[in-house]
Amino acid sequence: MYTIEIDETLDVPRSKVFAVFAEHERFGKLLGAPARRIKDSDQADPNGLGSVRKIGIGPIGLEETVVGFEPDSLIEYTITSLSPLRNHFGRIRFEDAPEGKTRVNYTISFDDVIPFTGHLVRGALEQGLRKGIKRLPRLA
């Protein structure tokens, strides 16, 4: 199993940070990849529990389903389409930090399908997420 853990404190209020991660199209901008919601949640927030987003273009895109959602606090998701990853699970926790800042704890775990590719996927994904999180204040 491969794991990515990112723990960052951002000088942005929690509700604004959460909105970037929760709104599928804005999350795509954070990743630097096209993303769109393809299924609305049955909850008040269309990006909430049960919503599905597609990240990427055409057949090389992935579908992720939100499996945990607590406004301004938690987003959990898993890949629900064909993927080079197995047992993928993402968890993003949001907490208030001193001086109006927000602590983001982002953990992703997965297994690789093709042996020995997980290390490469982990490195590329972690680098992309860290770069995106640095852009988050401009996206909020």
C-alpha positions as CSV (number, residue, x, y, z in Angstrom):
1,M,0.0,0.0,0.0
2,Y,1.2,3.5,-0.9
3,T,0.3,6.6,1.2
4,I,0.5,10.3,0.7
5,E,0.1,12.6,3.6
6,I,0.1,16.4,3.3
7,D,-0.4,18.6,6.3
8,E,-0.4,22.3,5.5
9,T,-1.6,25.5,7.2
10,L,-3.0,28.1,4.9
11,D,-3.7,31.8,5.6
12,V,-7.3,31.5,4.3
13,P,-10.5,31.0,6.3
14,R,-11.7,27.4,6.6
15,S,-14.9,27.9,4.7
16,K,-13.1,29.2,1.7
17,V,-10.5,26.4,1.8
18,F,-13.2,23.8,2.1
19,A,-15.1,25.3,-0.9
20,V,-12.1,24.9,-3.2
21,F,-11.7,21.3,-2.3
22,A,-15.5,20.5,-2.3
23,E,-16.5,22.2,-5.5
24,H,-15.4,19.7,-8.2
25,E,-14.5,22.3,-10.9
26,R,-12.4,24.3,-8.5
27,F,-10.7,21.2,-7.2
28,G,-9.7,20.5,-10.8
29,K,-8.1,23.9,-11.0
30,L,-6.2,23.1,-7.8
31,L,-5.0,19.9,-9.4
32,G,-4.3,21.6,-12.8
33,A,-6.5,19.1,-14.5
34,P,-10.0,19.4,-16.0
35,A,-12.7,18.2,-13.5
36,R,-16.4,18.4,-13.5
37,R,-19.3,17.0,-11.5
38,I,-21.1,14.3,-13.4
39,K,-23.5,13.3,-10.7
40,D,-25.1,15.5,-8.1
41,S,-25.4,14.6,-4.4
42,D,-28.8,14.0,-3.0
43,Q,-27.8,16.4,-0.1
44,A,-28.2,20.1,0.0
45,D,-24.7,20.6,-1.5
46,P,-24.6,19.1,-5.0
47,N,-20.9,18.3,-4.4
48,G,-21.7,16.3,-1.2
49,L,-22.1,12.7,-0.3
50,G,-22.7,10.5,-3.4
51,S,-21.6,13.1,-5.9
52,V,-19.3,12.0,-8.6
53,R,-16.6,14.0,-10.4
54,K,-14.6,13.1,-13.5
55,I,-11.0,14.2,-13.5
56,G,-9.2,14.2,-16.8
57,I,-10.1,14.0,-20.5
58,G,-12.1,11.3,-22.3
59,P,-11.2,7.7,-21.6
60,I,-8.1,8.6,-19.6
61,G,-10.2,10.3,-17.0
62,L,-11.0,8.9,-13.5
63,E,-14.3,9.1,-11.7
64,E,-14.2,9.7,-8.0
65,T,-17.3,9.4,-5.7
66,V,-17.6,11.3,-2.5
67,V,-18.2,8.8,0.3
68,G,-17.9,11.1,3.3
69,F,-18.9,14.8,3.6
70,E,-19.1,17.1,6.6
71,P,-19.4,20.8,5.5
72,D,-16.2,22.8,6.4
73,S,-14.7,19.7,8.1
74,L,-14.3,16.6,6.0
75,I,-14.3,15.2,2.5
76,E,-13.7,11.5,1.8
77,Y,-13.7,10.0,-1.7
78,T,-12.7,6.9,-3.7
79,I,-12.1,6.1,-7.3
80,T,-15.1,4.3,-8.7
81,S,-14.1,3.9,-12.4
82,L,-11.5,1.7,-14.0
83,S,-8.1,2.9,-12.8
84,P,-4.4,1.9,-12.6
85,L,-5.0,2.1,-8.8
86,R,-6.8,-0.2,-6.4
87,N,-8.2,0.4,-3.0
88,H,-7.9,4.2,-3.5
89,F,-9.2,6.3,-0.6
90,G,-8.7,10.0,-0.1
91,R,-9.5,11.9,3.1
92,I,-9.2,15.7,3.6
93,R,-9.7,17.2,7.0
94,F,-10.1,20.9,7.7
95,E,-9.5,22.5,11.1
96,D,-9.2,26.1,12.3
97,A,-5.7,27.3,13.1
98,P,-4.6,30.4,15.0
99,E,-5.1,33.8,13.4
100,G,-7.9,32.8,11.0
101,K,-5.8,30.2,9.2
102,T,-6.8,26.7,8.2
103,R,-5.0,23.5,8.7
104,V,-5.5,20.9,5.9
105,N,-4.6,17.3,6.4
106,Y,-4.9,15.4,3.2
107,T,-4.2,11.7,3.1
108,I,-4.5,9.3,0.1
109,S,-3.8,5.6,0.2
110,F,-3.9,3.1,-2.7
111,D,-2.4,-0.1,-4.1
112,D,-1.0,-0.3,-7.6
113,V,-2.5,-2.6,-10.3
114,I,0.7,-2.9,-12.3
115,P,3.5,-3.9,-10.0
116,F,6.0,-1.3,-9.0
117,T,4.1,1.7,-10.6
118,G,2.7,2.9,-7.3
119,H,5.9,4.6,-6.4
120,L,5.8,6.7,-9.6
121,V,2.1,7.5,-9.2
122,R,2.6,8.5,-5.5
123,G,5.5,10.8,-6.4
124,A,3.6,12.5,-9.3
125,L,0.3,12.8,-7.3
126,E,2.0,14.2,-4.2
127,Q,4.0,16.7,-6.2
128,G,0.9,17.9,-8.1
129,L,-1.2,18.2,-4.9
130,R,1.6,20.1,-3.0
131,K,1.9,22.5,-6.0
132,G,-1.9,23.0,-6.1
133,I,-2.2,23.6,-2.4
134,K,0.3,26.4,-2.7
135,R,-2.0,28.0,-5.4
136,L,-5.0,27.6,-3.2
137,P,-5.0,31.2,-1.7
138,R,-5.5,32.5,-5.2
139,L,-8.3,30.1,-6.0
140,A,-10.2,30.8,-2.7
